[in-house]
Amino acid sequence: MFVYIACVRICSGSLKGRRLVYPHSGLRPTKDITRQAIFNVLGDAVANSRVCELFAGAGGLGIEALSRGATEVVFIEKSLKIVRYLKENVAGLENVRIIRGDVFRVVPKLTAAGFDIVFADPPYLKGLAPATVEIVAKYKLVRIGGWLVLEHSHAEPLPLPIDWEIVKQRIYGESSVTFYRRLK
């Protein structure tokens, strides 16, 4: 059964107002205010970008990117149940691809992808946030000059890979968002 949540919607762009579906339990979608803040930081980098959303869940960040002019979005989500909701959320949209699988097994296969922006919102306090930064850097999932935007618990220490910089860190309630940029 799909549950429509009025407060989870696309905030801006061509898909503004589009509602996303997701199950009541087992998923923590990025809040509207946090999503707006993320896209305010990214600004013009979103238009004409290739985007990947790791731990995609309902797909809010990737769909928001499409709404704001991204040319392609690849969603990676492990849960079959959640993928069903994600498919509902992207129904009728072009230039989207959903890969069902574990992020840590899929990312090594996407090394030639060279995404402009990678969003990641792994489950909190399971060691997945630092591991996500490491695998994205190791396999060069982000092109030079591109972004990794990581939503995580502020209680989790994060690595700073060689040839990367942290551009901004923001705290929104229990969540932090760290903006990494690949330098080389």
N, C-alpha and C positions, 0 to 999 in steps of 0.2 A: 504494500500500500504506500502511495506517495503522500507526503505531507507538505503542503504549501505553507511556507513561513513568510509572512508579509515583510519582515524586517530584512530578509536576505534577498537582495535584488541587485541588479546591475545599476551602478550609480551615475554613469555618464556615457556619452557617446551614442552610437547608432542603435544600441540595444538597451538604452536607459529604461529602467522600470521592469525589465525582464525578471521574472521571479525564478528562483532556483529551488529545486526540490531536494530533500535529503531526509534520512531517517532521524527520528527523535534521539536515538542513542547511538553511541559509537562514532560520532562525527562532531567536530568543533570547527564550523566554518569561520573564516576570517570575517570579523565584524565589519559592517559598512564603513564606520568611521576610520577603522584601521586601513581598509582597502583604499579609501579616498586618500588617506595620508600617504600610502605607498605610491600611488599613481601621481600625486603631487610632487613627490621627490623625483620620480622617473621622468616626469614631464614629456618632452618631445621624443625621448628615446623609445617610446612605445610605438609610435607611428612607423609603419613599414618594417616592423621587427619580426624576427622568428623567435617564438616563445616556447618554453617547456615548463610545465607545472608538475613538479614531483610531489608525491603524496597528494594527489589532486583532489580527493574527496569530491565535493559537489562541483568543483571546477570554477569557483568564483573568480579567482585571480586570472586564470586563462581566458575566461569568457569576458571579463572586464577589459583585458588587453585587446581581444578581438573587437570589442565595442569601440575602443579608442584607436583602432587603425592597425593593429598587428596583422601581418599577412598570413601567418600560420601559427597554430598552437598544437603542441603534442602534450597530451595528458598521460601521466603514468600513475596508476593506482593498483594496489595489490588486491583489495577486497572485491570479490565477484558481486556481492550485494551492493556495494557502493558504486561499482562500475555501472550497474543497472540505472541508478539514479543519475549518474554522470551522463549516460547516453540520453536520458530524458532531457537533461539540461542543455545538451548541444544539438538536440534534434532540429533539423532545418538549417543548421549553420554550415558554412563551407570552410574548407581549409583547416579542418580539425582531424586529429588522429588520436585514438585512445589505445594505449598499450596496457593490458592487464598483466601486472607482474611486480615483483619486488624491485624497488628502486636500485638496490645494490647489485642486482643481477642484470637489470636492463641498461643502466647507465654505461657500463663498459662496451655495450654493443652500439651505442649512439655516438661514439667518439668523433665521427666525421661530421656530426650535426652542426657544430658551430653556432649555437643559439646566441641571440643578442641579449635575451633576458631569460633567466631561469628562476622560477619561484619555487620555494620549498617550505612546507609547513608540516614537518614530521611530528608524530606523537611526542608530547612533552615528557621530559625527565626519564628517557629511556636510553640516553646516549646517542640518539639518532641525529641530533642537530650537528654535533661536531663531526660525526661520521659522514654526514651529508656534505659538509663543507669539504672534507678531505677527498671524497670520491669525485665530486664535481671538479675540483682542482686537478686531481690526479689524471683524470680522463679528458681534461680540457673540453668539457661540455659547453663552456661559455667561450665565445670568440674573444680575441684580444680587444679590450675596450668595452666588453659587455658586462652585464650585471648578474650577480646572484643575490636574490632578495630572500632572506631567511627569517621566517617567523618562528620564535622559540621561547622557552621559558627563560626569564632573565637570571634564573638560578644556574643555568648551564653555561660553563665556560666554553668559549669557542676558540678554535685555532685561527691563526692568520697564515695561510699558505704563502710560500715564496712566490713572488711575482703577482701578488694580490694586495689590495689595500681595502681597509674599511673606510667607506666614505661617510656613512652616518649610522648611528644607532638611536633608536627611539623606543620608549617604553609606553605601552598602552595597557593599563591595568596589570593583569598577570602575564601579559605577552610582551616580548621585545621583538623588534624588527631590526635586523642588521643588513645593511646594504654593502655588499662587497663589489669591487670592480677588478677585473683581470687586467693587469698591466702588460704582461708579456706572455 
